[in-house]
Amino acid sequence: MDRLRHTTIKNAAFNVLRGCAMALAAIVLPHYLTHSLSAPRFAAWSLLLQIAAYASFLDFGLQTAVARFVAQAMELRQAERGEDIVETAFVMLSLAGIFAFAIIAVITACAHSFFVGVPPQMLREFQMATLLISAGTALNLALSAFSGVLVGLHRNELPAAAQGTARALGVILAVLAVQRTQSLVVLAACVAGTALCGGIAQWLMARRLMPSLRTMRFRLHHGLVRELSHYCTGLTVWSLGMLLVSGLDVTIVAHYQFSAAGYYAVAASVIALMAGLNSTVLSAFLTPQAVLHARGQRHRLSDVLRRTTRGSSLVNLYIALMFLILGLPLLRLWVGDVYAQRALPVLIILAFAQFIRLAGAPYCMMLISTGQQNKGILNGVVEALVNLAASLWLASRIGYVGVAWGTMIGAVAGLVVLITYTVPRTQLVRFGRIKLIDSGLVRPFVCLLPLLFYALAVRDNLVPIGPVWLLTSISACLGLVWLFR
């Protein structure tokens, strides 16, 4: 029991360190690019990054599946099964990478008709940079199988080191490059090349920890294809749902209002960072929960779920409130006044939308770790479809801010379906609707009421932004957190 707790804490810590490295990259690079590139070039850069990211949404949950099945195989001392899983997943991810690149190539070829706001003199460069960075993303998709191996072996520090170092090097090279050229192709080469090096490093690490991988035959084991496909059905729906939720927002903005794509991308990158840090912490609980499930310790699973839900929601609501209070000065410091003024409304809406949708994230992680992810398909489908429909409709009516409101509407719809439909149908862990509402929404809201009142007072200019008021509000919140622990 103590060993498992130690493993969870270690994995969470290294996941946070990896998230911090990626956060640093997400903060440093836009700071330099918004000050060095023209507004149309930065908008084009933001758009090509999102298009290239489409490949990462097509992993169909296989990286998560590898982590879970390898962890269980090692727990049950089935090393050969673990090797077969990695071989099969690698081939499946390679095929997915080829498919993803082909789709992106078609989108890029049609860029002139879909993104009419792209300056004609920049179109060719935009297309070349998109294809270059998409090729790197597709190759990394195949190599992500080995990241799953490292996580399944409880060695989260290794992918953290590889990915964090690669991201930092990519930022350094891009910053050096933008001081000499505004070429999107050069920037794409810097980012894609270093990311690919990180993926190769994880492959080498996995081979060292699992010597049997040195003789991988890169073949499909048909029985495992069916098993992995069945396990990944729900994850695939969730992944495609995430594509509709957060993978199309900048694209939709660029289609309706290309000049605003850069402003939206600034806010969206902050929210992606927020969601990524949340995901890195929660993912540390995947393999320990899979082990607890294998041992049949359901009471401990329920306790872990209660604690992670409450802690995650508290942090996410706190971040949203801090954006409401300090969002404008922080954005000004980061990307300048013009971007700050345009990005702030989007940032605030998306931050509260993320709090709502991430209230159910720990529960969804539990479904994945216990093999029940297929029961959570409906809430993912509903959120994605409502989000897409609302974003398209509102973008055509009120512009780029409407895409953010579409995300909010979709988040509410997805959480409602999770609470009313999914939770009653997943009774493996005793954690019902009332507990989810209490841990994910009610307690965090009550505990952070003083900070909410202060944020509203600052917005209405009733009190100034100052350390005394802010620290007093935070202290009151900490007291309520201790009272309702």
PAMARKOL-362963 format. One line per field, with one value per residue (C-alpha): x, y, z; residue number from 1; residue in three letters. Coordinates in steps of 0.05 Angstrom, whole numbers, m for minus. Last residue first. Layout:
<pts>
X	c(X_...)
Y	c(Y_...)
Z	c(Z_...)
k	c(NUM_...)
r	c(ALA_...)
</pts>
This chain:
<pts>
X	c(m237_m295_m264_m193_m218_m259_m197_m157_m211_m208_m133_m142_m190_m144_m85_m122_m148_m79_m41_m80_m127_m173_m243_m312_m285_m342_m291_m252_m316_m332_m263_m267_m334_m306_m244_m289_m332_m274_m291_m365_m350_m300_m349_m408_m377_m332_m336_m410_m434_m393_m415_m488_m482_m453_m384_m386_m338_m361_m428_m421_m492_m515_m452_m463_m534_m550_m480_m442_m500_m501_m425_m426_m481_m446_m380_m416_m447_m380_m344_m397_m386_m313_m331_m377_m318_m291_m350_m419_m467_m425_m383_m446_m473_m407_m390_m460_m459_m388_m398_m465_m434_m372_m408_m461_m410_m366_m426_m450_m385_m375_m397_m342_m291_m307_m238_m221_m166_m208_m270_m227_m199_m271_m286_m224_m245_m316_m301_m257_m317_m340_m272_m254_m315_m295_m227_m256_m301_m245_m194_m242_m258_m183_m157_m175_m150_m88_m69_m69_m36_25_36_59_59_m7_m35_m15_m46_m111_m120_m107_m176_m217_m156_m148_m220_m208_m144_m181_m237_m186_m148_m210_m238_m175_m171_m243_m243_m175_m197_m263_m233_m177_m228_m272_m212_m192_m261_m256_m194_m205_m130_m136_m176_m122_m70_m111_m118_m43_m35_m82_m67_m8_m55_m92_m31_m13_m86_m93_m28_m53_m121_m88_m38_m94_m129_m68_m60_m134_m126_m67_m100_m162_m121_m81_m144_m176_m152_m178_m251_m300_m252_m196_m244_m267_m195_m177_m234_m226_m183_m213_m283_m288_m220_m235_m296_m253_m210_m270_m299_m233_m226_m295_m275_m205_m218_m254_m199_m145_m178_m193_m122_m97_m128_m100_m29_m4_70_129_178_207_275_299_230_249_299_242_275_329_280_233_290_309_236_230_292_262_200_241_282_216_196_263_253_180_192_254_229_163_200_242_180_144_199_203_279_339_309_255_308_338_268_252_316_304_231_248_303_253_202_253_278_207_188_249_252_178_179_232_205_140_175_115_126_60_83_147_108_57_114_136_69_78_129_74_43_112_118_50_70_136_98_48_105_130_62_39_105_98_25_38_97_54_m2_40_38_m37_m51_m92_m162_m193_m181_m224_m210_m135_m126_m149_m80_m70_m135_m115_m45_m77_m119_m58_m18_m72_m77_m2_m2_m60_m22_38_m7_m35_35_60_m1_10_83_70_14_57_113_65_38_109_122_62_83_12_34_77_17_m28_20_31_m44_m56_2_m11_m85_m67_m22_m76_m130_m150_m82_m120_m123_m47_m54_m102_m45_m17_m80_m75_m3_m18_m72_m28_28_m21_m48_24_39_m24_m7_65_118_168_127_73_127_170_115_82_147_159_91_76_148_147_82_114_169_118_77_138_151_78_83_145_108_47_91_127_63_31_93_97_23_34_94_55_0)
Y	c(381_429_469_466_490_544_570_568_610_662_666_675_732_766_757_790_848_863_850_900_902_959_953_972_975_928_876_883_872_811_782_797_762_702_700_698_644_597_544_545_536_481_445_449_432_371_341_354_343_279_254_267_232_168_145_73_45_m10_26_56_64_117_158_159_186_244_265_252_280_345_350_345_397_447_438_446_512_538_516_551_614_611_604_664_707_699_734_751_717_671_651_638_587_552_550_526_469_447_451_415_360_351_355_305_256_258_250_191_153_145_72_55_79_23_m11_5_56_88_96_125_176_195_206_249_291_305_373_384_405_459_487_487_529_577_586_589_648_686_674_693_760_773_757_823_869_828_821_897_911_866_791_771_834_856_786_788_856_835_767_788_786_744_702_690_666_615_591_581_543_496_485_471_425_383_376_355_306_277_266_233_189_165_146_109_70_53_23_m16_m56_m113_m125_m113_m50_m26_m39_m1_56_57_58_116_159_195_212_259_302_306_319_379_408_398_430_493_495_486_544_589_567_582_654_668_629_673_735_702_677_747_769_704_719_666_611_631_629_560_536_567_529_463_422_444_414_380_347_332_293_255_235_219_176_141_131_98_50_42_m20_m55_m36_m59_m127_m135_m115_m160_m221_m200_m193_m140_m139_m94_m152_m123_m153_m97_m95_m157_m115_m78_m22_m8_m13_36_87_82_94_152_185_176_214_271_276_282_341_374_369_391_456_478_457_494_558_552_540_599_645_709_707_726_739_688_634_644_642_579_545_559_538_472_459_469_423_368_373_369_311_269_286_276_214_187_212_174_108_70_13_31_103_81_35_89_135_77_77_152_135_125_193_224_207_241_303_309_303_355_404_399_399_461_498_483_506_570_587_577_620_679_721_707_735_684_712_663_605_551_566_578_524_469_437_443_406_350_345_343_283_247_263_234_170_159_172_125_70_82_82_13_m14_13_m13_m84_m86_m55_m105_m164_m141_m136_m205_m233_m199_m231_m223_m205_m136_m129_m147_m99_m40_m59_m61_7_44_13_32_104_107_73_125_131_163_206_269_276_281_341_378_397_437_471_490_515_562_592_604_636_683_700_716_758_798_811_769_792_816_763_711_727_722_665_624_638_620_555_533_547_509_450_449_457_400_355_376_363_294_283_299_258_198_204_213_153_110_129_111_44_30_49_0)
Z	c(81_92_149_119_51_86_122_57_24_79_70_m5_6_56_9_m48_m7_22_m42_m83_m142_m124_m93_m120_m192_m217_m239_m174_m133_m175_m163_m88_m83_m120_m75_m13_m45_m58_m6_m26_m100_m88_m41_m89_m156_m161_m91_m78_m149_m155_m86_m103_m170_m141_m122_m100_m152_m199_m204_m273_m301_m250_m266_m341_m347_m300_m277_m342_m384_m343_m347_m424_m431_m386_m424_m491_m470_m446_m510_m551_m510_m529_m603_m595_m574_m646_m679_m654_m703_m747_m688_m647_m697_m708_m634_m613_m664_m647_m571_m574_m616_m573_m506_m528_m556_m493_m447_m489_m491_m417_m413_m462_m411_m363_m364_m292_m308_m362_m319_m263_m311_m329_m256_m248_m309_m285_m254_m315_m357_m309_m291_m365_m382_m327_m359_m429_m412_m377_m432_m488_m455_m443_m513_m548_m493_m480_m554_m562_m494_m500_m502_m433_m390_m420_m410_m336_m326_m360_m326_m255_m223_m272_m288_m213_m210_m265_m231_m165_m201_m232_m167_m126_m180_m182_m107_m98_m156_m136_m63_m80_m134_m88_m35_m85_m112_m40_m28_m93_m74_m123_m134_m209_m195_m147_m201_m253_m202_m194_m271_m283_m222_m254_m312_m264_m254_m327_m346_m299_m325_m396_m382_m355_m411_m462_m426_m434_m507_m520_m495_m541_m598_m595_m606_m662_m698_m695_m764_m794_m776_m800_m823_m776_m716_m736_m743_m676_m643_m680_m634_m568_m566_m635_m628_m556_m579_m628_m569_m526_m581_m590_m515_m514_m569_m542_m500_m557_m606_m557_m549_m623_m643_m586_m618_m686_m663_m711_m728_m713_m702_m639_m623_m579_m546_m506_m468_m433_m393_m446_m503_m469_m460_m534_m555_m506_m537_m607_m584_m555_m620_m658_m613_m628_m703_m703_m663_m700_m768_m757_m739_m803_m845_m814_m837_m797_m796_m753_m684_m700_m705_m636_m605_m646_m625_m552_m556_m590_m539_m482_m515_m526_m454_m426_m472_m455_m381_m369_m411_m364_m298_m310_m297_m270_m319_m352_m359_m394_m441_m457_m477_m521_m558_m569_m622_m674_m658_m659_m732_m746_m706_m745_m811_m787_m772_m843_m877_m839_m854_m928_m930_m893_m938_m999_m970_m946_m1009_m1015_m945_m905_m897_m946_m899_m932_m1006_m1002_m949_m996_m1003_m928_m913_m962_m931_m861_m881_m910_m847_m803_m843_m840_m765_m754_m791_m746_m684_m703_m716_m649_m612_m638_m620_m551_m535_m558_m511_m452_m466_m464_m397_m362_m290_m265_m242_m305_m349_m310_m320_m393_m403_m372_m404_m472_m468_m452_m513_m554_m537_m610_m625_m675_m633_m640_m716_m709_m675_m743_m758_m690_m700_m771_m744_m690_m740_m790_m735_m716_m789_m797_m733_m754_m720_m668_m608_m614_m629_m569_m517_m555_m546_m473_m443_m479_m472_m397_m392_m429_m377_m322_m349_m349_m277_m260_m291_m250_m186_m204_m219_m153_m113_m147_m137_m63_m54_m88_m44_19_0)
k	c(485_484_483_482_481_480_479_478_477_476_475_474_473_472_471_470_469_468_467_466_465_464_463_462_461_460_459_458_457_456_455_454_453_452_451_450_449_448_447_446_445_444_443_442_441_440_439_438_437_436_435_434_433_432_431_430_429_428_427_426_425_424_423_422_421_420_419_418_417_416_415_414_413_412_411_410_409_408_407_406_405_404_403_402_401_400_399_398_397_396_395_394_393_392_391_390_389_388_387_386_385_384_383_382_381_380_379_378_377_376_375_374_373_372_371_370_369_368_367_366_365_364_363_362_361_360_359_358_357_356_355_354_353_352_351_350_349_348_347_346_345_344_343_342_341_340_339_338_337_336_335_334_333_332_331_330_329_328_327_326_325_324_323_322_321_320_319_318_317_316_315_314_313_312_311_310_309_308_307_306_305_304_303_302_301_300_299_298_297_296_295_294_293_292_291_290_289_288_287_286_285_284_283_282_281_280_279_278_277_276_275_274_273_272_271_270_269_268_267_266_265_264_263_262_261_260_259_258_257_256_255_254_253_252_251_250_249_248_247_246_245_244_243_242_241_240_239_238_237_236_235_234_233_232_231_230_229_228_227_226_225_224_223_222_221_220_219_218_217_216_215_214_213_212_211_210_209_208_207_206_205_204_203_202_201_200_199_198_197_196_195_194_193_192_191_190_189_188_187_186_185_184_183_182_181_180_179_178_177_176_175_174_173_172_171_170_169_168_167_166_165_164_163_162_161_160_159_158_157_156_155_154_153_152_151_150_149_148_147_146_145_144_143_142_141_140_139_138_137_136_135_134_133_132_131_130_129_128_127_126_125_124_123_122_121_120_119_118_117_116_115_114_113_112_111_110_109_108_107_106_105_104_103_102_101_100_99_98_97_96_95_94_93_92_91_90_89_88_87_86_85_84_83_82_81_80_79_78_77_76_75_74_73_72_71_70_69_68_67_66_65_64_63_62_61_60_59_58_57_56_55_54_53_52_51_50_49_48_47_46_45_44_43_42_41_40_39_38_37_36_35_34_33_32_31_30_29_28_27_26_25_24_23_22_21_20_19_18_17_16_15_14_13_12_11_10_9_8_7_6_5_4_3_2_1)
r	c(ARG_PHE_LEU_TRP_VAL_LEU_GLY_LEU_CYS_ALA_SER_ILE_SER_THR_LEU_LEU_TRP_VAL_PRO_GLY_ILE_PRO_VAL_LEU_ASN_ASP_ARG_VAL_ALA_LEU_ALA_TYR_PHE_LEU_LEU_PRO_LEU_LEU_CYS_VAL_PHE_PRO_ARG_VAL_LEU_GLY_SER_ASP_ILE_LEU_LYS_ILE_ARG_GLY_PHE_ARG_VAL_LEU_GLN_THR_ARG_PRO_VAL_THR_TYR_THR_ILE_LEU_VAL_VAL_LEU_GLY_ALA_VAL_ALA_GLY_ILE_MET_THR_GLY_TRP_ALA_VAL_GLY_VAL_TYR_GLY_ILE_ARG_SER_ALA_LEU_TRP_LEU_SER_ALA_ALA_LEU_ASN_VAL_LEU_ALA_GLU_VAL_VAL_GLY_ASN_LEU_ILE_GLY_LYS_ASN_GLN_GLN_GLY_THR_SER_ILE_LEU_MET_MET_CYS_TYR_PRO_ALA_GLY_ALA_LEU_ARG_ILE_PHE_GLN_ALA_PHE_ALA_LEU_ILE_ILE_LEU_VAL_PRO_LEU_ALA_ARG_GLN_ALA_TYR_VAL_ASP_GLY_VAL_TRP_LEU_ARG_LEU_LEU_PRO_LEU_GLY_LEU_ILE_LEU_PHE_MET_LEU_ALA_ILE_TYR_LEU_ASN_VAL_LEU_SER_SER_GLY_ARG_THR_THR_ARG_ARG_LEU_VAL_ASP_SER_LEU_ARG_HIS_ARG_GLN_GLY_ARG_ALA_HIS_LEU_VAL_ALA_GLN_PRO_THR_LEU_PHE_ALA_SER_LEU_VAL_THR_SER_ASN_LEU_GLY_ALA_MET_LEU_ALA_ILE_VAL_SER_ALA_ALA_VAL_ALA_TYR_TYR_GLY_ALA_ALA_SER_PHE_GLN_TYR_HIS_ALA_VAL_ILE_THR_VAL_ASP_LEU_GLY_SER_VAL_LEU_LEU_MET_GLY_LEU_SER_TRP_VAL_THR_LEU_GLY_THR_CYS_TYR_HIS_SER_LEU_GLU_ARG_VAL_LEU_GLY_HIS_HIS_LEU_ARG_PHE_ARG_MET_THR_ARG_LEU_SER_PRO_MET_LEU_ARG_ARG_ALA_MET_LEU_TRP_GLN_ALA_ILE_GLY_GLY_CYS_LEU_ALA_THR_GLY_ALA_VAL_CYS_ALA_ALA_LEU_VAL_VAL_LEU_SER_GLN_THR_ARG_GLN_VAL_ALA_LEU_VAL_ALA_LEU_ILE_VAL_GLY_LEU_ALA_ARG_ALA_THR_GLY_GLN_ALA_ALA_ALA_PRO_LEU_GLU_ASN_ARG_HIS_LEU_GLY_VAL_LEU_VAL_GLY_SER_PHE_ALA_SER_LEU_ALA_LEU_ASN_LEU_ALA_THR_GLY_ALA_SER_ILE_LEU_LEU_THR_ALA_MET_GLN_PHE_GLU_ARG_LEU_MET_GLN_PRO_PRO_VAL_GLY_VAL_PHE_PHE_SER_HIS_ALA_CYS_ALA_THR_ILE_VAL_ALA_ILE_ILE_ALA_PHE_ALA_PHE_ILE_GLY_ALA_LEU_SER_LEU_MET_VAL_PHE_ALA_THR_GLU_VAL_ILE_ASP_GLU_GLY_ARG_GLU_ALA_GLN_ARG_LEU_GLU_MET_ALA_GLN_ALA_VAL_PHE_ARG_ALA_VAL_ALA_THR_GLN_LEU_GLY_PHE_ASP_LEU_PHE_SER_ALA_TYR_ALA_ALA_ILE_GLN_LEU_LEU_LEU_SER_TRP_ALA_ALA_PHE_ARG_PRO_ALA_SER_LEU_SER_HIS_THR_LEU_TYR_HIS_PRO_LEU_VAL_ILE_ALA_ALA_LEU_ALA_MET_ALA_CYS_GLY_ARG_LEU_VAL_ASN_PHE_ALA_ALA_ASN_LYS_ILE_THR_THR_HIS_ARG_LEU_ARG_ASP_MET)
</pts>
